[in-house]
Structure formats: C-alpha cells, structure tokens
Amino acid sequence: MSRQYFGTDGIRGRVGEPPITADFVLKLGWAAGRVLGDRHGSGQVLIGKDTRLSNYMFESALEAGLSAAGLDIRLLGPMPTPATAYLTRTLRANAGIVISASHNGHHDNGIKFFSGDGFKLDDAAEQAIEAMLDEPLTTVSSSALGKASRLMDAPGRYIEFCKHSLSNGVRLDGMTLVVDCANGAGYQVAPAVFEELGARVIRIANQPDGLNINVGCGSTHPEALQAAVQEAGADAGLALDGDGDRVIMVDGSGAVLDGDQLLWIIARQRHNDRALQGPVVGTQMSNLGLEQALDGCRIPFMRARVGDRYVLEMLQANGGLLGGESSGHIVCLDRTTTGDGVVSALQVLEAAVRGNRSLGELAAGMSRLPQHMVNVPIARDSRPMEDTRVSQAVAALERHLGDAGRVLLRPSGTEPVLRVMVEGEDADRVQRLAGELAEQVAAFCGQRAPALDN
C-alpha cells in the first residue's frame, strides 16, 4: 500500500505548505490518537520537539488533535528525539511524537512517531493513520477529552539514562570537550551529561532563537567545532544535529571523524569486549574503508538502504546490535532503541578512556577511502537504473576498479537527480572516473552532463 504522507522518517516538509500546516497537524494528531486509542485503549502520548519557532504552533495543534481523540498528553519541551523514544518506553506511554526536521533549517519541519516500545512506528500503524486522515474529524464527549500536562523532570531522566550508557566506573575526569548543540534540541541536556561525568565542557551553538537551528553549526557544519577545539586545546569535540539523533566528532588536532569512523571505534571496542553480536550494519554510502577495517577484525558487515529505518530493520533481521550511517546516525541496540548522538559520543569516549588513547589514535585503525559523488539531473518519470546502457557502464567501471573500489548509482528520494558515486584508493582518479560515468549516464538520460565539482 502506497503512502501519501509518511516517508522513511515520518512526515516532513516546508512550514506553511501542505502537509506541514497547522490544520493538517491538528488532524494528524486526531488521526494518530484514534488509531492509538483503538490499539491500546486510553493512555498517554508524549510530545517532544526541537527549537524551531514553528514548534509552538505545531505542538498546540497536536495537543488539540490528541485531546479531541480522547488521549492524554505529556509535554516534554525541547528534548532530543532519542529522549522522547526513551521516555515513551520507560513511562509506558502509548506512543511518542517528535516535532522536528532533524538537520534541516528552521523553514522546514516534520512529525515523527515512536511506538510504546521506543522504536519507530511500524508500517501498519502509519498506514492506519493515513487512512484515518480521510475520515471526518469527530470529538469525543467533553468528559472524555484528553488532558495535557508537562513532564517537569524529563531532562533529568534523560541525562541519567545517557550517563548509565557507559560501563560501570567509566568517567570523563580531566577531559576537555567542546560540545556543539546545533542551537537545537540538545542545547540544555547534552552539555550537562558530559559535565556530570567529570568533563570540562565548552559549549557552542547553545543559544537557540527559533531561527538559528543548524545554521553554520551542528553535525552538517563542523567548521566552528574544529576551530573551537583547536583554540581551546581540547581533547575532542562533538557536534549534534538539530534533534540530537546524529553526531560527528573532532579529535584534538581538529580532524573530523564522521559516522563511519565513529562506528568503527565503537565496533572494535565491543569486539574487544566480546560484546558484539551479529553483523555491523552500514548503508550503501558507508565508506569501503569501514568494511575493510571490520573485515580485518573478522567482524561481519552488511549494507542496508540509505536511512536509519533500514539500518534498524537489517539489524533486527540479522541479530545485530550496532549499525549506522556516515552522517553520524548510529544505532547501539545494546544501549537504546534509536539513533542517539549523546549516547554514541559516550561510547566513543569510553573507548578513549579505557584504552588511554586519543580519538585520532582510535580512528587510525580505519583508512577512509576517497569518495566522489556527482548529481545527474533526470526527468521525474525516468528510470535510468533500468537502462541497459547504464548498467553496462557501471559493470565496466566495477571491473576496472576490482576490489579496490566501489560504484553506486542511487536516485534521490527528495529531488529529480541520480547520485553517481565512485570510491577508490586515489582521490584524483576517483573524481575523474565519477565525472566520466556521470557524463555517460547524463547522455543516456538525455540530459546535459553536470559540472565535475558538483
């Protein structure tokens, strides 16, 4: 069954444009309340949010819709997405709802759902909510309306959870950390976690004004973090994204460690502790260097489709505990149910503390191979992956690269482009080969070849 609104990570779009409008979100809250009420009976739904200005409007709309469906609401205020997942599970709520557009700017927003067990809402529930959206909105009797209240100790509960994700006795005493909060949902709780574990914390991008979320900061813009780490002579730095489910880190020299490198550090520590079960799961975009490093430790590795939803599905299907994406969205199922930037950073820092090594030394065990990607414009209704000439060109390049490289063609899920990626051992050669393949694909699709520096 096709879905009109839900994507791989909830519903997302431009504020004020359908479906991210106040009237739709009110109806969405009602539809979700009806479906959840039918499944679980009376109960409560938690609502968390990031720091976007539009969240005042959408929080009220969701609250009204859920109340009209007869469900109680607990408001968490600005809290990381994984905090909502955790609190939903521990408070035995029917569901958790997060208002956020993750790493996007303030002009975008979105709604994502967690089930009572802290995992993303399943496909059947999302389809049922979409079906309910087609029904006329009706309100329960005035005596059955849901009540709303604020969970005052939500930050403290989540801080304690994060701290307990470390092994017994592990602390960060003597460590200086720069924490980039992306002017987002983690601006209060994230620095507190590291401070309570003994670190000296330098906070940056922790003054949200509703409009500056992810602007020149956070996991997608690490330049300010790099500069702050070097200026302070810090041991390390970490940058969350706007809703706190992703993290990238910077070592003491200012070098950026992406999600693949962080996943490698955590996986090797788990492997050394004999606590790693099943395969490590990455995505089609995970660097070949990660696969090679894991293979050197005889750790099985699998690739899922791009998206944390698919990483989680592959982990659960294969008995795995650890997976993630290059973007820094890392899932540690032995600690929590979803990607959590703070928890992931703590696992990396634990490896540093226990091994008495810097992040740079820990990351040195993985050699990251150069990648180059070119976006080829395509018609919205075209199917370049089904073109025999395209598949033959890809196969020829794969034979040319052998085991020393990879080729990936992936249609974008949000814009009419085909992403052409080549990976190999030599950066100049990789860029040239990616450009040549992009020119071939563009010619087959009847489009102008893109510039090589796209």
Secondary structure, 3 states (H helix, E strand, C coil): CCCCCCECCEEEEECCCCCCCHHHHHHHHHHHHHHHHHHHCCCEEEEEECCCCCHHHHHHHHHHHHHHCCCEEEEEEECCHHHHHHHHHHCCCCEEEEECCCCCCCCEEEEEEEECCCCECCHHHHHHHHHHCCCCCCCCCHHHCCCEEECCCHHHHHHHHHHCCCCCCCCCCCCEEEEECCCCCCCCHHHHHHHHCCCEEEEECCCCCCCCCCCCCCCCCCHHHHHHHHHHCCCEEEEECCCCCCEEEEECCCCEECHHHHHHHHHHHHHHCCCCCCCEEEECCCCHHHHHHHHHCCCCEEEECCCHHHHHHHHHHHCCCEEECCCCCEEECCCCCCCCHHHHHHHHHHHHHHHCCCHHHHHCCCCCCCEEEEEEECCCCCCHHHCHHHHHHHHHHHHHHHHHCEEEEEECCCCCEEEEEEECCCHHHHHHHHHHHHHHHHHHCCCCCCCCCC
